[in-house]
Amino acid sequence: MRVGAPLPQSSHHRETAVETALDSVAFLRRSVHAPARSNHEQRPER
């Protein structure tokens, strides 16, 4: 994953960048929600 790469001018590359961004967002969501879910399950219920 390239961070801070210059934005390409062609529309094809823009669409690819959007797909990559959406993929990274989905990956970040999974990596954020998975630990949050496990931590919530580990907490004792009050």
N, C-alpha and C positions, 0 to 999 in steps of 0.2 A: 504493500500500500504506500503510494507516494504522497507525502504531505508537503504542501507548499509548492506543488508543481505549477508551472505557468499554464493558464487556461488556453487550450487549443482553440483556433478560430473556426475550424470546420465543424459543421453541425453534427457529423457522424461522431467526432471525438467528444463533442458536448454531450450527446446522448449516452456515450459510453461512460463519461464522467458522472453523469446523473445516475446511471445504473450502479456504478461503483460506489457513489455516495449513499444510495439507498441500501446497497448491500452492507456497507460499513455501519450504517445506522441500525439495520436489523441485527448485525453482529453485536454492536454495542448494547442494544436493548436486551439481547439474550444474556450477554455477560453481566449486565446490571441486574436483570430480574432474577436470574438463577440464584445468585448468592442472597439476594433479598428474600426470595422465597424460602431458601433453606434456613436463613437466620430467623425468619418468622416462625417456621416450624419448630426450631430449636428452643424458642422462648417458652417459658412456662406460662400457661394460660391463667389469667387472674380473674 
